[in-house]
Amino acid sequence: MSSLEEYKTLIDKFVNASTSPLAEKLRQNTFSEEEKINHALLALTPEQKTLVADLLDNARVSGIHATLAILSEMQNLQAMKITINEQEIPIEPFGTELHFDYIARKAGDDWPA
């Protein structure tokens, strides 16, 4: 796999990891092992459960975005390199930062040609 393909795969792995496992448990009504949490979650309406699950997903996306922003900053300001399968991935191969590419892919955008 080329270094560009490794870059794309890395970003897409973050996109695929964007759903919070806790949010999925909430959506499936399989909550926590803590009785207090289960009691509180069982009191929620389906709409409230959806809202809380969406908030959990948004928090996860925000955390991934912040992490990728820090990595991009370190690549640009501190010459940090990311190596995958002994290949250095390119820095901003499409003229955009890691976190921008992540959000674009998360929104369903195709990779630039």
C-alpha positions in Angstrom: 0.0 0.0 0.0 1.3 3.5 -0.9 1.9 6.1 1.8 -1.1 8.0 0.5 -3.3 5.0 0.8 -2.0 4.5 4.3 -3.0 8.1 5.1 -6.5 7.5 3.7 -6.8 4.3 5.6 -5.8 6.0 8.8 -8.4 8.8 8.4 -11.1 6.3 7.5 -10.3 4.2 10.6 -10.9 7.3 12.7 -14.2 7.8 10.8 -15.2 4.2 11.5 -14.4 4.7 15.2 -16.6 7.8 15.5 -19.7 6.1 17.0 -19.5 5.9 20.8 -19.8 2.3 22.1 -21.7 3.8 25.0 -24.1 5.5 22.7 -24.7 2.2 20.9 -25.4 0.5 24.2 -27.9 3.2 25.0 -29.6 2.8 21.6 -29.9 -0.9 22.2 -31.1 -0.6 25.8 -28.1 -2.4 27.1 -26.8 0.0 29.6 -24.1 0.1 32.3 -23.3 -2.5 34.9 -23.9 0.1 37.5 -27.4 0.0 38.9 -27.5 3.8 39.5 -26.8 4.5 35.8 -29.3 1.8 34.6 -32.0 3.3 36.9 -31.4 6.8 35.5 -31.3 5.6 31.8 -34.4 3.5 32.2 -36.3 6.6 33.2 -35.5 8.3 29.9 -38.0 8.4 27.0 -36.9 7.0 23.7 -36.4 10.6 22.4 -34.3 11.4 25.5 -32.2 8.3 25.0 -31.6 9.3 21.3 -30.6 12.8 22.5 -28.1 11.4 25.1 -26.7 8.9 22.5 -26.2 11.7 20.0 -24.4 13.8 22.6 -22.1 10.8 23.4 -21.4 10.4 19.7 -20.7 14.2 19.3 -18.3 14.1 22.3 -16.4 11.2 20.7 -16.2 13.0 17.3 -15.0 16.1 19.1 -12.3 14.1 20.9 -11.1 12.5 17.6 -11.1 15.9 15.9 -9.1 17.5 18.8 -6.6 14.7 18.7 -6.1 15.0 15.0 -5.8 18.8 15.2 -3.0 18.3 17.8 -1.2 15.8 15.6 -1.5 18.1 12.6 0.0 21.0 14.6 2.8 18.8 15.7 3.5 17.7 12.1 3.6 21.3 11.0 5.4 23.0 13.9 7.5 20.2 15.4 8.4 18.1 12.4 6.5 15.1 13.8 6.3 12.1 11.5 3.7 9.4 11.5 4.9 6.1 10.1 2.6 3.2 9.2 4.0 -0.1 7.9 7.4 1.5 7.7 6.1 4.2 5.4 6.0 7.8 6.5 2.5 9.1 5.7 2.4 12.4 3.8 1.6 15.7 5.6 -1.5 17.4 4.2 -1.5 15.4 0.9 -4.7 17.2 -0.2 -3.7 20.6 1.2 -5.8 20.1 4.3 -5.0 19.0 7.9 -5.8 15.6 9.3 -8.8 16.9 11.3 -10.2 18.6 8.2 -9.9 15.4 6.2 -11.5 13.5 9.0 -14.6 15.8 9.2 -14.9 15.7 5.4 -14.8 11.9 5.3 -17.2 11.7 8.2 -19.6 13.9 6.3 -19.4 11.4 3.4 -17.1 13.3 1.1 -15.0 11.3 -1.4 -11.3 11.6 -1.4 -10.0 14.2 -3.8 -8.7 12.8 -7.1 
